[in-house]
Amino acid sequence: MVPTPSTDPDESSSGRPRAFLLKKGTPREYDTLEFHISSKAGMLWEYINPSLDPVLPLVRRPNYPKVKDFDCHVSSELDLKGDAEAKFQKALKYFDRQQTLYLAQEKALGEVSAFLNQSVHPDHHWVYWKKTTLRDRLLALKSEFKPSNNARIYEVDTRYKEALKSNKSQMDAWLSKY
């Protein structure tokens, strides 16, 4: 008998709990999530990086070349002759290359988007659920969970004060952890 897949969102199909990179929503978890997203995105990262202000444009879906643009007197590709046919074939090759780039980009964006959805705990999906692009989702997560320097200083200061209250063995553990 084959076991049925779990309906629990916190459990993967392998039966072990899913490891969310952003579960509690701490600044440290956000930094880890951003690192993993950037490594998963590879060369696509420079196009979706939420820290970059001038955004590089993604490849747009190319338009199939129209026969009328090359010879206004014909209605079919088969009717093209000479120079118009050569220009149309060149435009067709350019379209094929752009289409290949576009499809590869969309596949990579889909994989990174799926990875993001799997890495963020469902309790935090509300942050980006209305965002349409992957970069907008990352910007929403960054604005919600990325700490300012003051927040980081406060966090380290709080941890340091906690460490001062503990004994020497716990202090050594704290120092090795941070």
N, C-alpha and C positions, 0 to 999 in steps of 0.2 A: 504494500500500500504506500502510495506517495504522499508525503506530508504536504498539507496545504500551506501556502505562503502566509506569513504572519500579517495581520492587519495593523499591528502596533507600529506607529511611525518611528519609534525609537529602536526598532530591532530590524536588522537586515535579514535578507533571505537565508543567510548562512546560520542564523540562530543566535549569533552573538550581537551584543549591543553595538549600535553604530557609534563611531567616534566623531562627534561634531567638533569642528575647529572653533566655532563660535557658539558656545552653549550658554554661558553666563552673561556674555556681553561685556567682558572686561577689556581694558585697553590692550593688555598683553595678548589676549585671544584674538583681537582684531589684527594686531601686528602679525601674528602667526598666520591668520587667514589670508591677509594680503600677500605674505610671502609665498604661501602655497598657490594662491591664484596666479601670482606673477610667474611662478615656475611652471605651472600648468599651461599658461597662455603662451609662453615662449616669446617668439618675435611679435606676436599679436599684442603683447603687453603695452608697447609704446602707443598703441591706438586706443586702449581702454584704461590706461593708468589714471586713477582718480586724482593723483597728485599733480599731473601736468595741467597747466592752464591753457596754453594754445593746443587745442585738440587736433591731432592729425586725422584727416578724413579717412573713413573706411572705403573700400572698393565698392562702388555702386553697381547695381545690376545693369549689365550692358544691354543696349537695344539692338535687335537684329537689324542689319542694314536693309534699307528699303530700296527696291529696284528703281523706283521713280527718282531717287536722288542721283542715280548714275546715268539714266537715260529716260527722259520724261515721255518718250513715245512708245515705250514697251510696258507690258504688264506682267511679264514673267522673267525669271532668271534665265530661262532657256532662250529667250529672244535677244539677250544681250550679245553684242558683237564687238570685237576689237578692243579698243582702249577702255570702253565702259565695262566690258567683261573683266579685264585685268584689274581695274580699280575695284570692281565688286568683289573679286576673289581675294584681293588684298584686304578689303574691309571685312570680309568673312573670316579670314585667318585672324585678324585683330579681334574680332568678336569672339572667336573660339578661345583665344588666349585670355581675354578678359573674363569670359564665362568660367573658364577653369579656375582662375584666381578667385573669382567671386564665390564659386561653390566651395573651394577649399577654405576660404575665410568664413563662410556661413557654417561649415562643418566644425571648424575650430571654435567659433563663437558658441555653437550649440553644446560642444563638449565642456567648455569652460563654464557656461551657464548651468549645465547639469551638475557640474562639480560644485559650483557655488550653492545651488539649492540643496545638495546633499551635505554640504559642510556647515551650513547655518542651521541651527536648531529651529524647528517649526515655530517656537515661541517668538522668534525674531523675524519671521517672514513678513510681518506687517510693515517693517521698515521700508521694504522695497517692492511690495506686491503690485503697486500701480505703475511702476517704472517700466518703460518699454525697451530701453536698450541696456545692454550689459554694463556699459560705463555709467549710466544713470543709477543702476542698482548699486554699483560699487561706491558711487558718490554718496548715495543715501546711507549706506552702511558706514562709510567714513565719517559723515557728519554726525551720525548717531553715536558711534563707538570710539572713534579716534580721539584720544585725549589731547588737551592742550599741554604745554610745558608745565603750567601751574598744577594741573591735575597729576602729572607724572611726579613732580617734586613732592606734592602732598602724599602720593602713594608710597614713594620711597621713604619719606620722613616717617610716615605711620608705621611702616614695616620695621624701620630702624628702631623706633621707640618700643615696639613689641619685642624686638630682639634684646634690647637692653634689660628688659624685665626678666629674661630667662637666664638659666644657668649656662656655664661655659660649654658643655657638650651641645646644647641646643644652639648656642651662638656659632659654633663651628659648623653645624649643619646649615644654619641660615647663611653663613658666608659662602659655603660651597654651593648653595642653591642660587644665590644672587651674585 
